Amino acid sequence: MKPLPLCLKLLLITLLGNAIATCNMPYAVVTPSFANALNKLHDRIWPDQAMLAIECDSCMSIEHAQKTLQDAADALSGLVDCDTKTYNEIARALHEYERDLVSGANLVDSDYVLTRGCKVFDSLCVRNSIGVAGDALIRGQVRSDSVTTNVLNSPSINSANIITSEINGFAVGASGSLLPAANYFYATKVTDQIHTPAIAFEIITMDPATLIEGWTQVSGVFTATTSGIYQVTYSVGAATTSGTQQTIATQLYLSGTAVVGTYLQTFIPPLEITNLSMTALVSVSAGQTIDVRFAASSTVRVGGTFRPCTLSVTKI
């Protein structure tokens, strides 16, 4: 056999040395650029997900560093509302960290971790509060074997072992893809409701909502099935029933308690129509109710074809 050239021998020795060094260096340092990329991803993925907080000058096992990198790359590929500049910055940082892992530039041993007092992260990058494994959440398919015990509802599972119903506030598509669940309603009152002056504030009994998802309705009271922040808009049309000026007031109520900042009051001129409207952001827990109430100094009418009352709620 022909002897190996000296340059090739040196190359093999170098590669072997790097391989041995890698085996003795079981940790990967988290670089500032990689930590910054994860933080930017954290700010842009769905609210019900939480990305592992990575600190600079801390370490992960090589295996978990690689998995964190992969999950971050998958999360980035799934973003739809990320501007080009930010997307490119994150992609560049992930690429550089991948290159460093391959070259061993940021691999260290246990002595480094011990002497520097580094925190060692030993969990995956992508986590979420609905109990689905990071891979399933990012890559699309939600299967029953990827769901842990902190799922709050009892989802439906088809013959292929894929979850097909809503899971803790997220909708599941036909192929098992996970999507933010639709959560809204729009209700109107197009029939007369006459105020009884003896009642301070009475509920406006909205007609049955034709657009409703994630809520239940009993007359004018709507019950949330999912906790969250909701944008609530109401509008109340009212008219007097006599030739005298009347005062009318309206307010939004959450589980029977008036929502601060949603009170409105005005005068209704004799035999005229007026309208009061308000938009607010309201924190609602599952099981809480929302309704709109009104009061007047005397007999007034609310609702009707020409003075409709409306109530719309959308989860944000």
C-alpha positions as YAML, in Angstrom:
chain: A
units: angstrom
residues:
- id: 1
  name: MET
  ca: [0.00, 0.00, 0.00]
- id: 2
  name: LYS
  ca: [1.24, 3.45, -0.89]
- id: 3
  name: PRO
  ca: [2.10, 5.55, 2.21]
- id: 4
  name: LEU
  ca: [-0.24, 8.40, 2.97]
- id: 5
  name: PRO
  ca: [1.10, 11.88, 2.14]
- id: 6
  name: LEU
  ca: [2.18, 13.88, 5.17]
- id: 7
  name: CYS
  ca: [-0.53, 16.51, 4.64]
- id: 8
  name: LEU
  ca: [-3.22, 13.81, 4.63]
- id: 9
  name: LYS
  ca: [-1.77, 12.28, 7.81]
- id: 10
  name: LEU
  ca: [-1.89, 15.66, 9.52]
- id: 11
  name: LEU
  ca: [-5.49, 16.13, 8.38]
- id: 12
  name: LEU
  ca: [-6.54, 12.75, 9.78]
- id: 13
  name: ILE
  ca: [-4.77, 13.50, 13.06]
- id: 14
  name: THR
  ca: [-6.55, 16.85, 13.29]
- id: 15
  name: LEU
  ca: [-9.96, 15.32, 12.56]
- id: 16
  name: LEU
  ca: [-9.36, 12.54, 15.08]
- id: 17
  name: GLY
  ca: [-8.24, 15.07, 17.65]
- id: 18
  name: ASN
  ca: [-11.39, 17.13, 17.09]
- id: 19
  name: ALA
  ca: [-13.56, 14.04, 17.42]
- id: 20
  name: ILE
  ca: [-11.90, 13.08, 20.70]
- id: 21
  name: ALA
  ca: [-12.14, 16.66, 21.97]
- id: 22
  name: THR
  ca: [-15.83, 16.75, 21.09]
- id: 23
  name: CYS
  ca: [-16.44, 13.59, 23.11]
- id: 24
  name: ASN
  ca: [-14.76, 15.21, 26.10]
- id: 25
  name: MET
  ca: [-16.74, 18.40, 25.71]
- id: 26
  name: PRO
  ca: [-20.38, 17.49, 26.47]
- id: 27
  name: TYR
  ca: [-21.75, 21.03, 26.80]
- id: 28
  name: ALA
  ca: [-22.54, 23.82, 24.34]
- id: 29
  name: VAL
  ca: [-22.29, 27.43, 25.47]
- id: 30
  name: VAL
  ca: [-25.29, 29.61, 24.69]
- id: 31
  name: THR
  ca: [-23.98, 32.54, 22.68]
- id: 32
  name: PRO
  ca: [-25.48, 36.05, 22.99]
- id: 33
  name: SER
  ca: [-26.65, 36.00, 19.36]
- id: 34
  name: PHE
  ca: [-28.40, 32.63, 19.83]
- id: 35
  name: ALA
  ca: [-30.03, 33.77, 23.08]
- id: 36
  name: ASN
  ca: [-31.19, 36.96, 21.35]
- id: 37
  name: ALA
  ca: [-32.68, 34.95, 18.48]
- id: 38
  name: LEU
  ca: [-34.63, 32.77, 20.93]
- id: 39
  name: ASN
  ca: [-35.92, 35.84, 22.73]
- id: 40
  name: LYS
  ca: [-37.14, 37.33, 19.45]
- id: 41
  name: LEU
  ca: [-38.85, 34.05, 18.58]
- id: 42
  name: HIS
  ca: [-40.45, 34.00, 22.02]
- id: 43
  name: ASP
  ca: [-42.00, 37.42, 21.32]
- id: 44
  name: ARG
  ca: [-43.55, 36.26, 18.06]
- id: 45
  name: ILE
  ca: [-44.88, 32.74, 18.53]
- id: 46
  name: TRP
  ca: [-48.40, 32.07, 19.76]
- id: 47
  name: PRO
  ca: [-49.24, 33.45, 23.20]
- id: 48
  name: ASP
  ca: [-50.07, 30.02, 24.63]
- id: 49
  name: GLN
  ca: [-46.57, 28.82, 23.85]
- id: 50
  name: ALA
  ca: [-43.59, 29.68, 25.99]
- id: 51
  name: MET
  ca: [-40.02, 29.31, 24.83]
- id: 52
  name: LEU
  ca: [-37.37, 28.23, 27.32]
- id: 53
  name: ALA
  ca: [-35.59, 31.28, 28.69]
- id: 54
  name: ILE
  ca: [-31.95, 30.92, 27.66]
- id: 55
  name: GLU
  ca: [-29.31, 33.00, 29.44]
- id: 56
  name: CYS
  ca: [-26.02, 34.03, 27.89]
- id: 57
  name: ASP
  ca: [-22.93, 32.29, 29.23]
- id: 58
  name: SER
  ca: [-24.98, 29.22, 30.20]
- id: 59
  name: CYS
  ca: [-24.82, 25.75, 28.75]
- id: 60
  name: MET
  ca: [-26.88, 22.91, 27.38]
- id: 61
  name: SER
  ca: [-25.93, 19.36, 26.64]
- id: 62
  name: ILE
  ca: [-24.94, 18.99, 23.00]
- id: 63
  name: GLU
  ca: [-28.01, 16.85, 22.36]
- id: 64
  name: HIS
  ca: [-30.36, 19.44, 23.77]
- id: 65
  name: ALA
  ca: [-28.51, 22.28, 22.07]
- id: 66
  name: GLN
  ca: [-29.11, 20.56, 18.75]
- id: 67
  name: LYS
  ca: [-32.76, 19.91, 19.60]
- id: 68
  name: THR
  ca: [-33.26, 23.49, 20.75]
- id: 69
  name: LEU
  ca: [-31.73, 24.72, 17.51]
- id: 70
  name: GLN
  ca: [-34.01, 22.48, 15.46]
- id: 71
  name: ASP
  ca: [-37.13, 23.53, 17.37]
- id: 72
  name: ALA
  ca: [-36.18, 27.19, 16.96]
- id: 73
  name: ALA
  ca: [-35.70, 26.69, 13.22]
- id: 74
  name: ASP
  ca: [-39.11, 24.98, 12.99]
- id: 75
  name: ALA
  ca: [-40.71, 27.80, 14.97]
- id: 76
  name: LEU
  ca: [-39.15, 30.37, 12.65]
- id: 77
  name: SER
  ca: [-40.40, 28.57, 9.55]
- id: 78
  name: GLY
  ca: [-43.93, 28.66, 10.96]
- id: 79
  name: LEU
  ca: [-44.05, 32.42, 11.54]
- id: 80
  name: VAL
  ca: [-46.48, 34.37, 9.38]
- id: 81
  name: ASP
  ca: [-46.34, 37.82, 10.98]
- id: 82
  name: CYS
  ca: [-42.60, 38.34, 11.26]
- id: 83
  name: ASP
  ca: [-41.06, 41.23, 9.31]
- id: 84
  name: THR
  ca: [-38.28, 40.38, 6.84]
- id: 85
  name: LYS
  ca: [-35.51, 42.11, 8.79]
- id: 86
  name: THR
  ca: [-36.29, 40.29, 12.03]
- id: 87
  name: TYR
  ca: [-36.75, 36.99, 10.21]
- id: 88
  name: ASN
  ca: [-33.34, 37.34, 8.57]
- id: 89
  name: GLU
  ca: [-31.66, 38.29, 11.85]
- id: 90
  name: ILE
  ca: [-33.07, 35.23, 13.59]
- id: 91
  name: ALA
  ca: [-32.23, 32.94, 10.67]
- id: 92
  name: ARG
  ca: [-28.65, 34.24, 10.55]
- id: 93
  name: ALA
  ca: [-28.16, 33.69, 14.29]
- id: 94
  name: LEU
  ca: [-29.53, 30.14, 14.08]
- id: 95
  name: HIS
  ca: [-27.29, 29.36, 11.12]
- id: 96
  name: GLU
  ca: [-24.23, 30.68, 12.94]
- id: 97
  name: TYR
  ca: [-25.02, 28.64, 16.03]
- id: 98
  name: GLU
  ca: [-25.51, 25.51, 13.93]
- id: 99
  name: ARG
  ca: [-22.13, 26.14, 12.31]
- id: 100
  name: ASP
  ca: [-20.54, 26.58, 15.75]
- id: 101
  name: LEU
  ca: [-22.02, 23.29, 16.99]
- id: 102
  name: VAL
  ca: [-20.66, 21.46, 13.96]
- id: 103
  name: SER
  ca: [-17.20, 23.02, 14.28]
- id: 104
  name: GLY
  ca: [-17.07, 22.65, 18.05]
- id: 105
  name: ALA
  ca: [-16.40, 26.38, 18.52]
- id: 106
  name: ASN
  ca: [-18.72, 26.65, 21.53]
- id: 107
  name: LEU
  ca: [-18.26, 23.22, 23.07]
- id: 108
  name: VAL
  ca: [-16.87, 23.09, 26.60]
- id: 109
  name: ASP
  ca: [-16.25, 20.51, 29.31]
- id: 110
  name: SER
  ca: [-17.67, 20.07, 32.79]
- id: 111
  name: ASP
  ca: [-14.77, 22.00, 34.34]
- id: 112
  name: TYR
  ca: [-15.80, 25.09, 32.40]
- id: 113
  name: VAL
  ca: [-19.40, 24.74, 33.60]
- id: 114
  name: LEU
  ca: [-18.28, 24.26, 37.19]
- id: 115
  name: THR
  ca: [-15.72, 27.07, 37.36]
- id: 116
  name: ARG
  ca: [-17.90, 29.59, 35.53]
- id: 117
  name: GLY
  ca: [-20.97, 28.73, 37.57]
- id: 118
  name: CYS
  ca: [-23.03, 28.26, 34.42]
- id: 119
  name: LYS
  ca: [-26.62, 27.15, 34.54]
- id: 120
  name: VAL
  ca: [-27.15, 23.95, 32.60]
- id: 121
  name: PHE
  ca: [-30.40, 23.74, 30.65]
- id: 122
  name: ASP
  ca: [-31.57, 20.22, 30.06]
- id: 123
  name: SER
  ca: [-34.95, 20.68, 28.44]
- id: 124
  name: LEU
  ca: [-36.27, 21.42, 24.99]
- id: 125
  name: CYS
  ca: [-36.54, 24.90, 23.58]
- id: 126
  name: VAL
  ca: [-40.20, 24.95, 22.63]
- id: 127
  name: ARG
  ca: [-42.72, 24.45, 25.40]
- id: 128
  name: ASN
  ca: [-46.44, 25.18, 25.55]
- id: 129
  name: SER
  ca: [-49.20, 25.34, 28.11]
- id: 130
  name: ILE
  ca: [-51.63, 23.09, 26.27]
- id: 131
  name: GLY
  ca: [-49.69, 19.91, 26.81]
- id: 132
  name: VAL
  ca: [-48.54, 19.13, 23.27]
- id: 133
  name: ALA
  ca: [-44.95, 18.18, 22.59]
- id: 134
  name: GLY
  ca: [-42.91, 20.89, 20.88]
- id: 135
  name: ASP
  ca: [-42.42, 18.87, 17.70]
- id: 136
  name: ALA
  ca: [-46.14, 18.25, 17.32]
- id: 137
  name: LEU
  ca: [-46.97, 21.87, 18.03]
- id: 138
  name: ILE
  ca: [-44.55, 23.34, 15.51]
- id: 139
  name: ARG
  ca: [-44.57, 20.72, 12.80]
- id: 140
  name: GLY
  ca: [-48.30, 20.45, 12.56]
- id: 141
  name: GLN
  ca: [-49.83, 17.15, 13.53]
- id: 142
  name: VAL
  ca: [-51.43, 16.79, 16.94]
- id: 143
  name: ARG
  ca: [-51.61, 13.13, 17.93]
- id: 144
  name: SER
  ca: [-52.95, 11.64, 21.13]
- id: 145
  name: ASP
  ca: [-49.57, 10.08, 21.91]
- id: 146
  name: SER
  ca: [-47.92, 13.53, 21.87]
- id: 147
  name: VAL
  ca: [-50.31, 15.03, 24.41]
- id: 148
  name: THR
  ca: [-49.42, 15.03, 28.09]
- id: 149
  name: THR
  ca: [-51.68, 14.96, 31.12]
- id: 150
  name: ASN
  ca: [-52.11, 18.73, 31.44]
- id: 151
  name: VAL
  ca: [-54.70, 18.86, 28.66]
- id: 152
  name: LEU
  ca: [-57.74, 20.42, 30.32]
- id: 153
  name: ASN
  ca: [-60.49, 19.22, 28.01]
- id: 154
  name: SER
  ca: [-61.21, 15.74, 26.65]
- id: 155
  name: PRO
  ca: [-60.39, 15.92, 22.93]
- id: 156
  name: SER
  ca: [-61.89, 13.64, 20.31]
- id: 157
  name: ILE
  ca: [-59.50, 11.14, 18.71]
- id: 158
  name: ASN
  ca: [-60.04, 9.48, 15.32]
- id: 159
  name: SER
  ca: [-59.05, 6.00, 14.17]
- id: 160
  name: ALA
  ca: [-55.60, 7.26, 13.12]
- id: 161
  name: ASN
  ca: [-54.94, 8.36, 16.70]
- id: 162
  name: ILE
  ca: [-55.08, 12.05, 15.68]
- id: 163
  name: ILE
  ca: [-56.87, 14.59, 17.83]
- id: 164
  name: THR
  ca: [-59.70, 16.19, 15.84]
- id: 165
  name: SER
  ca: [-61.46, 18.49, 18.33]
- id: 166
  name: GLU
  ca: [-60.51, 21.71, 20.08]
- id: 167
  name: ILE
  ca: [-57.74, 21.27, 22.62]
- id: 168
  name: ASN
  ca: [-57.47, 23.85, 25.39]
- id: 169
  name: GLY
  ca: [-58.46, 26.82, 23.27]
- id: 170
  name: PHE
  ca: [-56.80, 25.72, 20.04]
- id: 171
  name: ALA
  ca: [-58.64, 24.38, 17.02]
- id: 172
  name: VAL
  ca: [-57.39, 21.25, 15.31]
- id: 173
  name: GLY
  ca: [-57.65, 21.02, 11.53]
- id: 174
  name: ALA
  ca: [-58.82, 18.01, 9.53]
- id: 175
  name: SER
  ca: [-55.29, 16.60, 9.24]
- id: 176
  name: GLY
  ca: [-54.46, 17.24, 12.87]
- id: 177
  name: SER
  ca: [-52.84, 20.66, 12.37]
- id: 178
  name: LEU
  ca: [-52.99, 22.99, 15.35]
- id: 179
  name: LEU
  ca: [-54.55, 26.41, 14.82]
- id: 180
  name: PRO
  ca: [-55.68, 29.23, 17.08]
- id: 181
  name: ALA
  ca: [-59.32, 28.46, 17.85]
- id: 182
  name: ALA
  ca: [-61.98, 30.85, 16.58]
- id: 183
  name: ASN
  ca: [-63.53, 32.58, 19.58]
- id: 184
  name: TYR
  ca: [-66.10, 35.29, 19.06]
- id: 185
  name: PHE
  ca: [-69.74, 36.22, 18.92]
- id: 186
  name: TYR
  ca: [-71.88, 38.96, 17.42]
- id: 187
  name: ALA
  ca: [-75.36, 39.50, 18.77]
- id: 188
  name: THR
  ca: [-78.08, 42.04, 18.01]
- id: 189
  name: LYS
  ca: [-81.34, 43.23, 19.53]
- id: 190
  name: VAL
  ca: [-83.79, 44.14, 16.76]
- id: 191
  name: THR
  ca: [-86.97, 43.91, 18.78]
- id: 192
  name: ASP
  ca: [-88.22, 46.48, 21.27]
- id: 193
  name: GLN
  ca: [-87.31, 46.22, 24.93]
- id: 194
  name: ILE
  ca: [-89.05, 48.73, 27.17]
- id: 195
  name: HIS
  ca: [-87.21, 49.84, 30.28]
- id: 196
  name: THR
  ca: [-88.92, 49.48, 33.62]
- id: 197
  name: PRO
  ca: [-87.90, 52.48, 35.73]
- id: 198
  name: ALA
  ca: [-88.12, 50.46, 38.94]
- id: 199
  name: ILE
  ca: [-85.11, 48.42, 37.81]
- id: 200
  name: ALA
  ca: [-81.80, 50.27, 38.19]
- id: 201
  name: PHE
  ca: [-79.92, 48.38, 35.45]
- id: 202
  name: GLU
  ca: [-81.52, 45.62, 33.40]
- id: 203
  name: ILE
  ca: [-79.91, 43.21, 30.95]
- id: 204
  name: ILE
  ca: [-80.49, 43.86, 27.28]
- id: 205
  name: THR
  ca: [-81.91, 40.54, 26.09]
- id: 206
  name: MET
  ca: [-80.04, 40.11, 22.82]
- id: 207
  name: ASP
  ca: [-81.62, 37.97, 20.12]
- id: 208
  name: PRO
  ca: [-80.03, 34.54, 19.56]
- id: 209
  name: ALA
  ca: [-76.58, 35.11, 18.06]
- id: 210
  name: THR
  ca: [-76.11, 33.71, 14.56]
- id: 211
  name: LEU
  ca: [-72.33, 34.26, 14.70]
- id: 212
  name: ILE
  ca: [-70.98, 32.57, 17.81]
- id: 213
  name: GLU
  ca: [-67.97, 30.31, 18.51]
- id: 214
  name: GLY
  ca: [-66.41, 29.54, 21.88]
- id: 215
  name: TRP
  ca: [-69.31, 31.06, 23.83]
- id: 216
  name: THR
  ca: [-72.75, 29.96, 24.99]
- id: 217
  name: GLN
  ca: [-75.81, 32.21, 25.21]
- id: 218
  name: VAL
  ca: [-78.84, 32.34, 27.44]
- id: 219
  name: SER
  ca: [-80.96, 35.35, 26.41]
- id: 220
  name: GLY
  ca: [-78.65, 38.36, 26.74]
- id: 221
  name: VAL
  ca: [-76.00, 36.65, 28.89]
- id: 222
  name: PHE
  ca: [-72.97, 35.08, 27.20]
- id: 223
  name: THR
  ca: [-70.64, 32.59, 28.91]
- id: 224
  name: ALA
  ca: [-67.00, 32.12, 27.89]
- id: 225
  name: THR
  ca: [-65.56, 28.64, 27.45]
- id: 226
  name: THR
  ca: [-61.94, 29.82, 27.12]
- id: 227
  name: SER
  ca: [-59.94, 32.24, 29.24]
- id: 228
  name: GLY
  ca: [-58.21, 35.16, 27.54]
- id: 229
  name: ILE
  ca: [-58.19, 38.83, 26.68]
- id: 230
  name: TYR
  ca: [-61.23, 39.85, 24.65]
- id: 231
  name: GLN
  ca: [-62.12, 42.94, 22.67]
- id: 232
  name: VAL
  ca: [-65.70, 43.81, 23.54]
- id: 233
  name: THR
  ca: [-67.78, 46.36, 21.64]
- id: 234
  name: TYR
  ca: [-71.34, 47.25, 22.44]
- id: 235
  name: SER
  ca: [-73.80, 49.70, 20.93]
- id: 236
  name: VAL
  ca: [-77.19, 50.64, 22.37]
- id: 237
  name: GLY
  ca: [-79.85, 52.43, 20.37]
- id: 238
  name: ALA
  ca: [-82.66, 54.00, 22.41]
- id: 239
  name: ALA
  ca: [-85.66, 56.27, 22.00]
- id: 240
  name: THR
  ca: [-88.14, 58.01, 24.28]
- id: 241
  name: THR
  ca: [-91.77, 56.93, 24.36]
- id: 242
  name: SER
  ca: [-93.12, 60.36, 25.27]
- id: 243
  name: GLY
  ca: [-92.67, 64.02, 24.51]
- id: 244
  name: THR
  ca: [-90.27, 64.60, 27.38]
- id: 245
  name: GLN
  ca: [-86.50, 64.39, 27.53]
- id: 246
  name: GLN
  ca: [-85.11, 61.27, 29.22]
- id: 247
  name: THR
  ca: [-81.72, 60.19, 30.57]
- id: 248
  name: ILE
  ca: [-80.26, 56.81, 29.63]
- id: 249
  name: ALA
  ca: [-77.15, 55.04, 30.90]
- id: 250
  name: THR
  ca: [-75.44, 51.83, 29.75]
- id: 251
  name: GLN
  ca: [-72.63, 49.65, 31.07]
- id: 252
  name: LEU
  ca: [-70.84, 46.38, 30.36]
- id: 253
  name: TYR
  ca: [-71.00, 43.69, 33.05]
- id: 254
  name: LEU
  ca: [-68.62, 40.78, 33.72]
- id: 255
  name: SER
  ca: [-70.21, 38.00, 35.78]
- id: 256
  name: GLY
  ca: [-72.64, 40.50, 37.29]
- id: 257
  name: THR
  ca: [-70.03, 43.16, 38.13]
- id: 258
  name: ALA
  ca: [-69.83, 46.43, 36.23]
- id: 259
  name: VAL
  ca: [-66.66, 46.72, 34.15]
- id: 260
  name: VAL
  ca: [-64.83, 49.90, 35.12]
- id: 261
  name: GLY
  ca: [-64.53, 52.39, 32.27]
- id: 262
  name: THR
  ca: [-67.52, 51.14, 30.27]
- id: 263
  name: TYR
  ca: [-70.24, 53.37, 31.75]
- id: 264
  name: LEU
  ca: [-71.94, 55.77, 29.31]
- id: 265
  name: GLN
  ca: [-74.74, 58.26, 29.89]
- id: 266
  name: THR
  ca: [-76.59, 60.77, 27.71]
- id: 267
  name: PHE
  ca: [-79.92, 62.56, 27.21]
- id: 268
  name: ILE
  ca: [-82.56, 61.48, 24.72]
- id: 269
  name: PRO
  ca: [-84.40, 64.47, 23.27]
- id: 270
  name: PRO
  ca: [-88.21, 64.19, 23.07]
- id: 271
  name: LEU
  ca: [-89.34, 61.64, 20.47]
- id: 272
  name: GLU
  ca: [-85.82, 61.16, 19.12]
- id: 273
  name: ILE
  ca: [-83.29, 58.33, 18.89]
- id: 274
  name: THR
  ca: [-79.83, 58.24, 20.42]
- id: 275
  name: ASN
  ca: [-76.97, 55.77, 20.36]
- id: 276
  name: LEU
  ca: [-74.30, 54.88, 22.90]
- id: 277
  name: SER
  ca: [-71.26, 52.78, 21.96]
- id: 278
  name: MET
  ca: [-68.11, 51.60, 23.71]
- id: 279
  name: THR
  ca: [-65.09, 49.35, 23.00]
- id: 280
  name: ALA
  ca: [-62.98, 47.84, 25.78]
- id: 281
  name: LEU
  ca: [-60.42, 45.10, 26.38]
- id: 282
  name: VAL
  ca: [-61.58, 42.72, 29.08]
- id: 283
  name: SER
  ca: [-59.78, 39.82, 30.79]
- id: 284
  name: VAL
  ca: [-62.26, 36.95, 30.92]
- id: 285
  name: SER
  ca: [-61.86, 33.57, 32.59]
- id: 286
  name: ALA
  ca: [-63.60, 30.43, 31.36]
- id: 287
  name: GLY
  ca: [-67.05, 30.27, 32.91]
- id: 288
  name: GLN
  ca: [-67.43, 34.04, 33.34]
- id: 289
  name: THR
  ca: [-70.32, 35.88, 31.69]
- id: 290
  name: ILE
  ca: [-70.66, 39.10, 29.72]
- id: 291
  name: ASP
  ca: [-73.79, 41.19, 29.20]
- id: 292
  name: VAL
  ca: [-74.81, 44.79, 28.53]
- id: 293
  name: ARG
  ca: [-77.26, 46.60, 30.78]
- id: 294
  name: PHE
  ca: [-79.15, 49.88, 30.64]
- id: 295
  name: ALA
  ca: [-81.17, 52.17, 32.87]
- id: 296
  name: ALA
  ca: [-83.26, 55.27, 32.23]
- id: 297
  name: SER
  ca: [-84.98, 58.04, 34.14]
- id: 298
  name: SER
  ca: [-88.35, 56.99, 32.76]
- id: 299
  name: THR
  ca: [-89.79, 54.70, 30.13]
- id: 300
  name: VAL
  ca: [-87.56, 54.30, 27.04]
- id: 301
  name: ARG
  ca: [-87.25, 51.75, 24.29]
- id: 302
  name: VAL
  ca: [-84.01, 50.05, 23.28]
- id: 303
  name: GLY
  ca: [-83.48, 47.81, 20.30]
- id: 304
  name: GLY
  ca: [-85.56, 47.64, 17.16]
- id: 305
  name: THR
  ca: [-84.97, 47.84, 13.43]
- id: 306
  name: PHE
  ca: [-84.04, 51.54, 13.45]
- id: 307
  name: ARG
  ca: [-82.32, 51.62, 16.84]
- id: 308
  name: PRO
  ca: [-80.56, 48.24, 17.11]
- id: 309
  name: CYS
  ca: [-78.41, 47.15, 20.03]
- id: 310
  name: THR
  ca: [-75.30, 45.13, 19.24]
- id: 311
  name: LEU
  ca: [-72.69, 43.25, 21.27]
- id: 312
  name: SER
  ca: [-69.56, 41.76, 19.70]
- id: 313
  name: VAL
  ca: [-66.71, 39.92, 21.41]
- id: 314
  name: THR
  ca: [-63.46, 38.64, 19.87]
- id: 315
  name: LYS
  ca: [-60.56, 36.89, 21.58]
- id: 316
  name: ILE
  ca: [-57.25, 38.60, 20.83]
...
